[in-house]
């Protein structure tokens, strides 16, 4: 019975996973209305980032290794053509090897009245 107690948040960072959709279809990108999202870019380097809201981004160019805070070996890699979702509350280091240009959207930007 004690095993049911596994959802205490002792290692909450492990629940925060970056998800990557490789080469999403044009129809998927249109559905998300990506071209209306703001754009952001950065040059190669290391960046400490904390996400206070869930972010979805689509990389037009670039290559990134994202290391969760406190880890130097566990990372996810993504780059141009990837649709990436970063969970709220994640702190990580972005090791950017190729300059990034991306569209992005924060979850809090979605209006709750959007009916399709």
N, C-alpha and C positions, 0 to 999 in steps of 0.2 A: 504493500500500500504506500509506503514512503516514496516509491518511484513516481507517483503522480505529482510529487512536489517539484518537478523539474523546471517549472516555469518561474522560478525566482530569477531576478535579474542580475545574478552575480557576474555573469559574463555577457552582459547585454550587447557588447560590441559584436559578438559573434552572430547575433541575429541581424545585424545591419550588413546586408550584402548588396554590392553593386551588381545590377543585372545588365547584360549586354545583349542587344538584338543585332546580329551581324547582317549588314546589307538589307535593311527592310525594303519592302517593295515601294514603288512610287505611290501606289494607292494608299498604303499605310501612312506615308509621309503627308499625302494630301489630306487624309482623314484627320491627322493631327494638326493640320494647318501650320506646318513648321515654318513656312516662309514668312509668316506674320510674327513669329517669335523674335525677341531681341537677339542681337548677336554679341559674342564676346570672343576675344582672342588673347593669347599670351605667347611670349617668346619662350624658347627652351630655358629650362631652369627647374628649381624645386620650389614648390608652393605648399604651404600649410593651409589646408582648407577645412572649414567646419560648416556643415550644411544644416541650417536651422529650419529648412523646409525641404520636402522631397523635390529633387530637381530631375527633370528629363532633359537630355540634350542630344543633339545630333551633330556629329563632327563632320565638317566639310573637309578639313584637313588636320593633320597632326598625328602624334603618337604619344600615348601617356601610359605610365605605369602608376597605378594608385595603390599606395601602401596604407592599410588601416593604421591608425595611431598606435604606436607602441610595437609595431612589427617591422622588421627589416627584411623578412624573407617571404612573407605572405603578401601577394599582390595580385591585382587584376590588370590586364593590359587591354587597351582599346585604342582605336584610331579612326582615321577617315572612313566614312561610310557606316559607322556604328551608331546605333541609337542606344543611349545609356541612361539608366535610371539609378539615381543615387538616393538612398533612403535618408529621411529626416533624422538628424542627430548624429550622423556619421562624421567623425573627424579623420582626416587622412592627409597624406602627403602626395601631391602629384609630382612625379618625376617626368617632366616633359622633355622628350628627346627631339621631337619635331614640332615646330610652332603650331599652336592650335588655333583654329577658327571654327566656331560652333554656334549653332542656334540653341537657345535654352529657354526653359519655362519652369517656374516654381509652382508647386502644387497649390499654394495659397492664391495664385493668380486666377485659378479656375473659378468661374462664377457658378454658384450652385444652381442657378436658374437656366443653365444651358441644356435645353431639350433638343434632341435631334429628330 
